[in-house]
Amino acid sequence: MVGVDGKSRRLNDTAFVNRLLQYVAETVGTHENGAVVQAALKDVDVRLRALNNLASKGVHGNVTTYEVDTCVVQTYLVVADLLRIRERAASRGG
């Protein structure tokens, strides 16, 4: 599927990062704050993929306490960003 941001994304059940990014792109759109919003979307993309890689590391190797703490804290931060986007969209009637 091609989103409002012009990016093509696979949105099946296993592509949860793509689905989250598509949600952000559709909710925020390209009209608000232009380059700033697009930069934020790219940041969420990078953070989600890095968190997924870090979380998946535990399946294949040793994970340090620091890595677990980082993963948990960063997950909370990304979720907070997504909830703020949703809250703002709801207040606009979106």
NORJO-V469198 format. One record per helix or strand of 2 or more residues. SS is the DSSP state (alpha for helix, beta for strand). FROM is the first residue (numbers start at 1). TO is the last residue. If there is no record, write none. Layout:
((SS	FROM	TO) (SS	FROM	TO))
This chain:
((alpha	16	28) (alpha	34	60) (alpha	65	91))
